[in-house]
Amino acid sequence: MLSKRPSAGRRLRGCEGFTLIEVAIATVIIGLGVTALLTSIGAGTRANKGGQKLTQATFLAQEIREWTLRLPFKDTDAADASNPPGSDGYDPQTYVDDLDDLMNVTYNPPRDGRGQAITDMPGWSQTITMTWRNPANLASVVTAGTSKVVYVQVCVAYNAQPVLTTGWLVRGP
């Protein structure tokens, strides 16, 4: 007796399952979904790392701001009162007694609001620049030491790459 074979393209009753093409398409779709998910996780991690650096840089800039607002505007030592703006012959890495001692100084490791080194932040630095401004026109830069208004600018960098640059005005007595 001859057995009947089903024709090609028809399934036998009771034989359930997926065809090879259906399995291949499902595998591709699932693979694309997993790849997209992993890519989005990586992008989120990179964005979070950038935000973390900006937060650290803002903190370090605020520390310098706090320090500059605590320092006397002019040197309180009578012997140094006639010195031009800038360090009074001391190393600004170790001794700062007034605002202009911070002119054109880079701190690495960075400093806190009291001028103390923050040693547990490797790779971070703070570069401070100052320009004296005309009190009647703050956009106008004047010769250093000739005004009672100073614009303090801080550039905070991580591994020598700038992360944040900000500034503020300090008015002397």
PyMOL commands that set and color helices and strands:
alter all, ss='L'
color gray80, all
select helices_A, chain A and resi 20-70+78-80+99-102
alter helices_A, ss='H'
color red, helices_A
select strands_A, chain A and resi 105-107+124-134+137-142+149-158+161-171
alter strands_A, ss='S'
color yellow, strands_A
deselect
rebuild
show_as cartoon
